[in-house]
């Protein structure tokens, strides 16, 4: 059996919205584009037709990939989690031991990660270094920029919500 993919409820909802958009908007538009391009004549030298067929392949591949992820999803209800230990779905407040700078990350599934919004993938070096640790622990994490030491200040369990524009992102 295929390996399950952890994701939050918000992450699963984003995949469902994208699937709906691909199937109800993008796919029918692409079928229309192929039909219009086909009407232009000789398909061997028809760039519009080849571009539309390539787009069709991209759309169908994306649909298959999203359906697979959704089928293997292990949806974690972050609202039901609690405690001081860092686990999937936790929002972790950290302090850099060297600079004193404070930062916050929410540990989410790979498809939900967005560093600009403070969401890091469960497979990222920082998340792997934090998982299983508790409030007050000092953690050394090897990052692309070198080794950093953080102190875990707080562990919260709050379900994040997608921004409206994020919900419609391709």
C-alpha positions as CSV (number, residue, x, y, z in Angstrom):
1,X,0.0,0.0,0.0
2,X,1.2,3.5,-0.7
3,X,2.5,5.6,2.1
4,X,0.0,8.0,3.7
5,X,0.6,11.8,3.4
6,X,0.0,13.9,6.5
7,X,-1.9,17.1,6.0
8,X,-4.1,19.5,7.8
9,X,-7.8,19.9,7.1
10,X,-7.0,23.3,5.4
11,X,-4.5,21.6,3.2
12,X,-7.0,18.9,2.1
13,X,-9.6,21.6,1.4
14,X,-7.1,23.5,-0.8
15,X,-6.5,20.4,-2.8
16,X,-10.2,19.8,-3.2
17,X,-10.7,23.4,-4.4
18,X,-7.9,23.1,-6.9
19,X,-9.3,19.7,-8.2
20,X,-12.7,21.3,-8.6
21,X,-11.3,24.3,-10.5
22,X,-9.2,22.0,-12.8
23,X,-12.1,19.7,-13.6
24,X,-14.9,22.3,-13.9
25,X,-13.0,25.3,-15.4
26,X,-9.5,24.4,-16.8
27,X,-10.4,21.0,-18.4
28,X,-13.5,22.3,-20.3
29,X,-11.6,25.4,-21.5
30,X,-8.8,23.3,-22.7
31,X,-11.2,21.0,-24.6
32,X,-12.6,24.1,-26.3
33,X,-9.1,25.4,-27.2
34,X,-8.2,22.0,-28.7
35,X,-11.4,22.0,-30.8
36,X,-10.8,25.6,-32.0
37,X,-7.2,24.8,-32.9
38,X,-8.3,21.6,-34.7
39,X,-10.6,23.7,-36.9
40,X,-7.6,25.7,-38.2
41,X,-6.5,22.9,-40.4
42,X,-3.3,20.9,-40.8
43,X,-2.4,19.6,-37.3
44,X,1.2,18.8,-38.1
45,X,2.1,22.5,-38.3
46,X,-0.6,23.9,-35.9
47,X,1.2,25.5,-32.9
48,X,-2.0,26.3,-31.2
49,X,-3.2,22.7,-31.3
50,X,0.2,21.4,-30.0
51,X,0.2,23.9,-27.2
52,X,-3.4,23.0,-26.2
53,X,-2.6,19.3,-26.3
54,X,0.5,20.0,-24.1
55,X,-1.7,22.0,-21.7
56,X,-4.2,19.1,-21.6
57,X,-1.4,16.7,-20.6
58,X,-0.3,19.1,-17.8
59,X,-3.9,19.5,-16.5
60,X,-4.6,15.7,-16.5
61,X,-1.2,15.0,-14.8
62,X,-2.0,17.6,-12.1
63,X,-5.5,16.1,-11.6
64,X,-4.0,12.6,-11.2
65,X,-1.3,13.8,-8.8
66,X,-3.8,15.7,-6.6
67,X,-6.3,12.9,-6.6
68,X,-3.5,10.5,-5.5
69,X,-2.4,12.9,-2.7
70,X,-6.0,13.2,-1.5
71,X,-6.6,9.4,-1.6
72,X,-3.4,8.9,0.6
73,X,-4.1,11.9,2.9
74,X,-4.0,11.3,6.6
75,X,-5.9,14.4,7.7
76,X,-4.7,15.7,11.1
77,X,-7.2,17.7,13.1
78,X,-4.9,20.2,14.7
79,X,-7.7,21.6,16.9
80,X,-7.8,18.2,18.8
81,X,-4.1,18.3,19.6
82,X,-2.5,19.7,22.8
83,X,0.6,19.6,24.9
84,X,4.1,21.0,25.1
85,X,5.7,18.5,22.6
86,X,6.3,19.5,18.9
87,X,4.3,17.3,16.5
88,X,2.8,17.6,13.0
89,X,0.4,20.6,12.9
90,X,2.0,22.4,15.9
91,X,2.9,26.1,15.7
92,X,6.2,26.6,17.4
93,X,7.6,29.9,18.7
94,X,11.4,29.9,18.7
95,X,14.2,32.2,19.7
96,X,17.6,32.1,17.9
97,X,20.1,31.6,20.7
98,X,22.8,33.7,18.9
99,X,20.8,36.7,17.7
100,X,17.8,36.6,20.1
101,X,15.5,36.9,17.0
102,X,12.1,35.3,17.5
103,X,10.3,33.4,14.8
104,X,7.3,31.2,14.5
105,X,6.7,28.2,12.3
106,X,3.7,25.9,11.7
107,X,4.6,22.4,10.8
108,X,2.4,21.2,7.9
109,X,2.4,18.7,5.0
110,X,4.6,19.2,1.9
111,X,1.8,20.5,-0.3
112,X,0.9,23.2,2.3
113,X,4.3,24.6,3.0
114,X,4.8,28.3,2.4
115,X,7.8,29.8,4.2
116,X,6.5,33.4,3.6
117,X,3.4,32.5,5.7
118,X,5.5,30.7,8.3
119,X,4.4,27.2,7.3
120,X,7.2,24.7,6.9
121,X,7.1,21.1,5.6
122,X,7.3,18.2,8.0
123,X,10.3,17.0,5.8
124,X,12.3,20.3,6.2
125,X,15.5,20.3,8.3
126,X,14.0,22.7,10.8
127,X,10.8,20.6,11.3
128,X,12.7,17.4,11.5
129,X,14.9,19.0,14.2
130,X,11.9,20.2,16.2
131,X,9.6,17.1,16.1
132,X,9.5,15.4,19.5
133,X,11.1,18.3,21.4
134,X,9.4,20.3,24.2
135,X,9.0,23.8,25.4
136,X,12.3,24.9,27.0
137,X,14.4,22.6,24.9
138,X,17.4,24.0,23.1
139,X,17.7,22.6,19.6
140,X,20.7,22.7,17.1
141,X,19.5,22.5,13.5
142,X,21.7,22.2,10.5
143,X,20.3,24.6,7.8
144,X,21.6,25.5,4.4
145,X,22.9,28.7,6.0
146,X,24.8,26.7,8.7
147,X,24.1,25.3,12.1
148,X,21.6,27.3,14.2
149,X,20.5,26.9,17.8
150,X,17.0,27.7,18.8
151,X,15.1,27.6,22.1
152,X,11.5,26.4,22.0
153,X,9.5,29.1,23.7
154,X,5.9,27.9,23.0
155,X,4.0,25.2,21.3
156,X,0.5,26.0,20.1
157,X,-2.1,24.0,18.3
158,X,-4.2,26.3,16.1
159,X,-5.9,25.4,12.8
160,X,-4.7,27.8,10.2
161,X,-7.0,29.2,7.6
162,X,-6.1,29.8,3.9
163,X,-6.1,33.3,2.6
164,X,-8.8,33.9,-0.1
165,X,-6.2,34.3,-2.9
166,X,-4.3,31.2,-1.6
167,X,-7.5,29.1,-1.9
168,X,-7.6,29.9,-5.6
169,X,-3.9,29.5,-6.3
170,X,-3.1,27.0,-9.1
